[in-house]
Amino acid sequence: MDTLSAWQAAGELVKLNGQNIFVRQGGLKHGQVLVLIHGYPSASWDWQPIWNKLGQHFRLITLDMLGFGFSDKPIGVDYLIREQASLFTSLLKKLDVTDYHILAHDYGDTVAQELLARQLEPIADPKILSCCLLNGGLFPESHRPVLLQKLLLSPLGRVVTLFTTKSALKRNFHKIFGKNTPPSEEVIDGLWQLLMHNNGRRIMPKLIHYIVQRKQNRERWVGALTNAQVPLKYICGMTDPISGAHMAARFDELIADADVCELNDIGHYPQLEAPKQVLDAFFDFHHGQAPHEKPA
């Protein structure tokens, strides 16, 4: 398990769309590309428990989105999902990547939905080959935000950030993790450091606006799933109060031939709570085609 400092040391800041964005790469030099898209309010470090195993089969690319982790956190931007998606396409083009797989979580699911929506348009983005999603608000009518999210979204949001302490973060994360798989102190310490880096706490009310964007763009982003031309899978921690069993049921209802892996007794962060189960489900999705090495 990489410490946060080791994770940071293995990455770099890259100028993308006018912003300094933390980028991390790894895995097979000539493997098929897997892009990992993190959630809210954390960062790419979320992927560290499964990073090395994934890297045995794929070329891995991830980043901290604008406003998250070690990336820039400007106060004067709107933090639109479509702009976060454009960070990934800009990076992929910069790296000369022409096609890739996606593994996303939470807020990252919505970014993945925007990327999938673009695949249905006549634009020259790199081609998505498959998309695997972990717990997230795929369907806004089924999303159940916790109290802190509701408060951050309200007119009290700026005041709430002043009272967002490490202890409060810990309490909230314990509520959304599985009862038998609580976050470790190392995870809480790391998430807090990531949140506080570049004074990130002050923009939390801006970042939380993604919940509103999901409602505004429901037709586009849900349509990206229902009309997807690539294989989809939903790996779901079923006890997650935000996007657990009820979200899996909605996925099964709306997506033709839905591929859902139910992780019983697991909460909102499957990759942190049950990394082996997530890896097993993910590799099952890819039909055990390992290593994902491109021919020379």
Number of C-alpha atoms within 10 A of each C-alpha: 10 14 13 18 9 10 14 18 10 12 16 16 17 16 15 17 12 7 15 18 25 24 21 21 17 17 20 19 14 13 19 21 27 25 23 24 28 26 23 17 19 20 26 24 23 21 21 18 18 17 22 16 14 21 21 17 21 27 21 24 23 23 28 26 30 24 28 29 28 27 25 20 23 16 13 8 12 13 20 15 22 16 16 20 21 17 19 23 18 16 20 19 13 10 10 10 15 13 15 20 19 22 22 24 28 23 24 27 25 29 26 32 25 24 25 27 18 20 19 13 9 7 8 11 18 18 16 22 16 20 24 23 25 28 29 28 23 27 20 21 12 17 18 17 15 13 10 16 16 16 18 20 21 15 11 12 20 18 14 19 18 10 10 13 13 16 11 12 15 19 12 14 17 17 15 21 23 24 13 10 16 19 18 13 10 11 17 18 15 20 22 21 18 24 24 16 17 17 15 24 23 20 22 22 22 19 23 21 18 20 18 12 15 22 13 12 13 16 11 16 26 22 18 20 24 15 14 19 14 14 16 21 21 27 25 28 30 24 21 25 20 21 27 28 20 18 27 24 13 14 21 15 11 14 17 13 9 17 17 20 20 18 19 14 16 25 32 26 26 24 24 22 22 19 18 15 16 21 17 12 20 20 15 12 21 15 9 12 11 12 14 19 17 12 6 4
